[in-house]
Amino acid sequence: MILNAHITPGGHVPPRRWITTAVSAMIAMVMAMTAVLFTGAPAQAANPIVTDRFVADPSAHVFNGRMYVYATHDSDNSGTYWDSKDWRAYSTADGVNWTDHGQVFSLSGFSWATRLAWAPAAAQRNGYYYLYLPVDRTKIGVARSTSPTSGFSDVRGTPLIDTARDANTGVEPIDPMTFIDDDGQAYLYFGSSRQPKVVRLNSDMMSTSGPIMNVTVNGAPGQGFAEAPWMHKRNGLYYFSFSTGWPGQIQYATATNPLGPFTYRGVAIDYVNVNTNHASLLEFNNKWYAVYHKKALEGGSNHRRSIVADYLHYNADGSIKTVVQTAIGTEGPYGPYEMITGRQSGKAIDVQSGSTADGAPIIQWSPKPLAANQHWFFRSTGDGYYSLVSRNTGKCLDVSRASTADGGNVIQWPCKGTANQQWSVVTVDNYVQLVARHSGKCLEVRSASTADGAAIIQWTCKGSTNQQWTRTAM
């Protein structure tokens, strides 16, 4: 089964000694053709990364050169509560093509657990892989295996964290997150209502050392921490991120010590379209990723969520740029994306209302740096022309019906590689003109309007300022 044309099954291949050479050759040819169909062309949308079921609460980690995402399985809950029964795993070698490893553990693997398989965490150490799994709203268990995707078992036989046994667990020891520092010390962070917690892990990764401690975040606006703690380290600085509530943002704070205290820095991921927000922030293949969940599949809801991935970017001072939530995700062009603004109006080329529909009009609108429907990627055709691909939808800037007339409407449409979706870039002073390949006409703001919502059309190139544009990398 191929999910989103990017996820391949993790099953076994049966022996093929009985297949004749001719049949083998035919199968190889079909497989090669299939690979071209699924991976040879730029994809139109990579989010969500899983399209055959609902999964959520991603815990993303890099093990042995692959990114593994461990997830809550929303498809087996009631649809009215987060009462899932198991956890699943997915992995990728390139951030684009994902392998489905199926179920990696279930509630039945803990003899002492009864319900609520909530947000997982994972770690690798000592030749083993570890899953940290909150259950019953009162306990966190740990399962161990020699494989990152199968064979996990409850080696301890008892919870790692238990409100009935341990001091200072808080109301709910949920949403565990493991972090191993450069000096080898491992930590387990977890959420507990409005108070995040942390405890040191021993080198066996299945027992703790010292007391459970409170994590202090200073200066956070509003309600501050609610759940979903995450820790990462960059350039010697510790970044503690978390959800602020229901609904919530992913805010973050920094410190020079993994135990804090942390100082609020900003918003890493703004509100999503469900009432929970849960994210992993990590580096993989020299790029930074935000892996989080939202409603991204038909039939989705607050309890039926989907995992998405977008690029994470930093400012020069180490602060995080708020993630631009996209449909393209981390597939296709790696950017940089650009905002295209009119010389005459100062407004940006925009897909009207952020629409994802085929045929949505292209207009101008006041620049909004975080708006993905104002971000475009100039994808080279290799012969001097470019397709302009919307970050929001993965669709191309298109002259409607391949019109060659002055005033032809410009829309978004699935990228087909046709001449009415290809543009040359002509430099004029410090600006550019965008010239349609099929008609030779220029991209223009209708009637030289300076108003929000004015239509973008094609018109015979005049060199006027409403046909000149500035490109700004985002």
N, C-alpha and C positions, 0 to 999 in steps of 0.2 A: 504494500500500500504506500503510495506517495502522498504526503501531506503538503499542501501549499506548493506542490511541485518541487519541494526542497527538503522533505524529510523522507529518509529511506528506512525500511524496517530493519531491526537488528536480529532477524531470525537466522537460522542455519541454512546453508546451501546443501541439498542432498548430493550424494555421490553421483558422478556422471560417467563412470567408467564404461557404462553400457551404451553411451551415445556415440554414434558413428562420427567419423571425422567431418563428413559433409554436414551433418546436423549440427555439430559443434560450431562449425564455421558460420552456419546460418544464425545460430543463437548469438554468437559473438557480434555478427553484423547488426542484428536487431538491437542488441544491448547498446552498441555504439550509436545507432541512430536514436535510440531513446535518450541516451546521455546528451546528445546534441539538442533534442527537443526540450529537455528539462533544464539544461544548464548553458546551452550555447548562446541563447539570446538574453539580452538584459531583461530582468523581470520587471513587471509593472508595479508590484507591491509585495513587500516581504513581511509586512505585519498583518496579522499575528504570525508568529513563527510556527504555530500549531493550528491546523484548521479542521482536524477531524474530531476534536473534543474540546471541552472546556478545562483549562488548567490555570493555576494561579500561584501567587506567593513565590516567585522565582528566587532560588538561592543559586547564584551563578559562581563557578569556580574554574580555575585553570589547572588541570591535572595532565601532566605529560604532553603538553602541547595542544590539548583540546580544551574547549570550553564545555563544561557540563552544567546543565541547569536542572536542579531538582525542584519538583513542583507539587503543590496540593492538587488532587484530582477532583475538580469541581463537577465533572460529568457523572460521578456516582453519588453526589449528594442529593438531598430531597428537592433542591431547587428553591426552597423557602428558608434554608439555614445553611451554615457552613458545617454540615455534618458529614463530611467526606470520610472514607474508610481506608484510603491508601494513598501512596505517593508514587510519582512517576519521574522518569529521567529522560533527558534529551541531550545530545552533544553535537558539536560542530568543530571542524578543523579550520574553517575559513570565515565564520560569522554569517554565512549565507545558507549553506546546505546543512540541514539538521537531520540527525538520526534519532529515531524513536526507539528507546530501550525498554519501553513498557513499564510495568509495575516493578518498583524496586523494593518496596516493603509495604506491609499492611498492618492494621491494628491487631490482627490475629497473631502477629509476630511477637507481641508483648503479652505475656500471660496475665499481667497485672493491669492492662489497659482495657477500656470498654468502649470509648467513643471519641469522636472529634479529632480526626487526623488533620492537624493544622500545619502552619507554615514550617517547612523543614530547613535544616542547615547541613553543611557537609565539610569534611576536612580530609586531608591526606597526610599520613605520617607513619613511620616505622614499617613501611611496606604494606600498610593497611589503609582502607578507606572507612570513614566514619560518618554515619548519619545521626543527626540530633533532631529528635522528633517530639513535638509537644502533643500531649493527649489529655483528655478529660478536663482540660482547663486548669489542671493542678499539678501536672508532672511533665518532665522532659526525660525521654529515654534516649539511649544511644545504641545503635546497631553497628556491627563491624563486618567487613568483608575484605578479601584480597582483590576484589574487582570493584570498579566504581559503579557498576550497573547491575550486579546480581550477587546472590549468595550472602546477603546480609542476615545476621542473626543477633539476638539479644545475649551477648556474652556475659554481661553483668547479671542479668536475671532480676534486677531491681531498677527503679528510676534513678537517673543521675541527679535530678532535682525533684523535690517532692515537698509541697506545702505542708503536708502532715508531719514531715520529719525535719526539715531544714529551716533555720532562722532566716528572716529577711528575704523570703522569696517574693513578697508582695502579694497582691490579690490574685494575679494570674501570671504564672511563669510561662509565657508564650513567646513565639517568634524568636527562637534561638539564632544566634549568629556566632560562628567561630572565627577567630583571628589568631594567626601565629606570627609573632613579631620576628624581626631580624635576629634577635638574640636567642630565639628558640622558645621563648615563653609563649604559651598558648592561653587564650582567654575565651570564655563563653559569655556573650552578652545576651540578654533577653528582655522582653518587654513585660511591664507589669502595671497596667492601667496608666497612670500619669508619671510613674517613676521607673526609669530604666535601671537595670541591674547588670553587674559584671562579677565574674568569679574566675580565679585562675584555674586552669586545667593542668593536671600533672602530665608528664611525658607520655603516659599510657593513653591519654586522651579520653579515658573512661572514668576518671575520678578527679575530684577537685582538691584544691589546696587553699586553706585559709577561708575567711568568711565571704559570704555574698555581700558585695558592696553596692552602694548607690552610685549612679553616674550623674554628675552635675553638669547641666548645660546652662550657661549664663547668657542672658540677653535675648532669649528667643521670644518673638512677639506672640501675642495671642495665648493659646493654651499650651504651646510647647509640645513636648514629647507625649505621644499616645501609645505607639506600638511600632513594630517593624524596624528595630535597630539594625544598622549596618556599619561596619568599620572597614576603611581602607587607608593605605598609607601612600603618600606621594611626596618625593623630595624631602623626606624626613619629617613631614607633617602628618598628623593623624586626623582623619576626617570621620566624624561620627554623624551619620545621617539617620533619619527617622521619619515616620509619618506623624502628622499632627492631629489626626482624628478621623471623623466619619461624617462627611468627607474630609480628606486631609491633603495637605501638600507633603512632599518629601523635602524637608528642610535639612540643613547640615550645619555643623559646628566643628571647629578645629582646636587642636591642642598639641603640645610638644610631648605629651605623655599619653599612653593608651588608656590610662585610668582617668584622665582629665585633670582638673576641670576643663570643660570645653567652652569655647566662646562662639556664639551664633554668628554665622557668616551670610546666610541667604537661603534661597529656594533652589534646590537642584531639579525637582520635577514639580510642576504646578498640578492643580487638581486634575484628576482624570474623570471619566464619565461613569464611574461606579463609586459607591460610598466607602471603599477601602483603597488604600494606596500602599504598595509594597514594592521595594526596589532593591536591586543589587547594582553597585557601581564598581567596575573593575577594568583592568587593562588586559588586553588580549591581542597578540600579534601587532604590538606597537600602536594600537588604537585603544581609546577609552570608550567603554560601553555603559549605557544605562539599560538594564533589563528589568521590566516592571509589568504590571498587569492593568487591564482596562476592559471595557466592553468593546470587542472588535469582531465578533462573529454574530450572524443572524441567530436570534434566540438568546443572546447573552443578557445578563442581568447582574444585579448586585451579588448574586450567589453563583452565577455562571460566567466566569471571567476568562480572559485570554491573555497569554503572555506576548509582549511585544518587546522590541529592542531598537534603540536609537543611539546615535553617537553622543558621547559626553565630551564637552570642551571646557578648557580652563582659560582664564584670563592670565595676563603676565604676572599678576600678584598672587597667583595660586588660587584665587576664588573660582568657583564653578559657574559657568554660564548656564542659565536655566535651560533644560533640555527642550528642544523643539520636538514636539510629538508629531510623528509623521506616519503616513501609510507606506512609504518606501522603506523606512527602517534602515537597516545596515546593508541592504542589497544594492546591486546595480552600481551607479556612480558613487564614488567615495567623496565627492565634493572637491573643492569647496563649492557650496551653493552660493548664489549671488542674488542680491536684490537689484532690480533694474528700475531706475527712477528717471522720470522725464525731465529734460533740461528746462522746459518751459513751465512745468507745473510743480516740479519737485515731488510728485506723487509716484507711487510704485505700481508696477504691473502686478495685477492681483486676480486670482480666480474668484469670481463673485461669490460672496457669502461663504467662502471656504468650501464650496460645493465639491463633491466627489463624482458628480454625474458626468457622463459623456455629453458634450455639447454645452457645458456651462460657459457663460460668457466671460471674456477677459475684459477687465475694466482697469481704471486707475483708482488708487485709494491712498490715503495718507499712510506713510510708511509705518509699519509695525514690525520691529526687528524680530520678534518671536513668532510671527505669523508664518507658518509653513506654506500657506497659499500665496505668499509673496516671495518665496524662495525658488530659484530656478538653477538647474544644472545645465551648462553648455556641453552637451555630449557630441564630440566630434564624429562626423561621418567618414572621416579619413580623406576627403577630397575637397577640403576648404569650406565645407558647410557644417552647420551645427543643428542638432535637435535641442529644443529648449524644454527640459523635463521638469514638471512641477514636483517639488519636494512633498507636497501634501498628498498627491494622488499617484504619482508616477506616470501621469498622462502628459502628452506633448502639446505645445503651442501649435495651433492648426488654423489655416485659413479655411473657413467653412466651405464645404463642397468644392474645394480646390478652385474657388472663384478667381478670375483674373481681373475683375472689375474694380475700379476705384470704389472704396467704401465696403469692400468685402469684409464680412464679420470675422473676427478672430475668436476662437473658442479653445477649450481643451478637449482632447480626443485621445483614445488609446494610441500609443506610438506604433505607427505602421511603416515608418521609413520612407514615406511618400514625399514628393518634392514640395507639396504644400505644408509639410511639417519641417522643412529644412530652410535654414537662414544663413546668409553670409553676414559677416561682421565688418562694416566699413568704418574706418576711423575718420572722424571729422573734428579737427582741433583736439580737444580733450574729451570728446564724446564719441559715441558710435551710432551708426544707423544699422538697423536690422532689416535685411532685404530678403523677401521671400524668393526662394529658388524658382518656383514654378511661374511666378508672375513678374518678377523683377520690381515689385512695388515695396514700399517701405512701411514698416510698422509705425503707426501714427495714433495720437490722441485725437479723436473726432472733434472737429471744429476748434482745435486748439484750446479746448476747455481746461479750466483749472479746478473743476469741481470733482469732489469724490463721486465715484460711480460713472464717470464719463467713459464711453466705450472706446476700446482699442480696436482699430481697424487697419486695413491696408490702403495705401494711396500712392499715386505716382510720386516718386522721390523728388522733393523740391528743395531739400536742404534746410527746411524750416525747423525752428527749435522744437516744435511738437513732434518732430520725427527724429529727435536726437536724445540719446539715453546715456546714463551713467551706470556702470557696473560696480557694485560694492560687495566684496566677499563677506559672507556671514559666518 
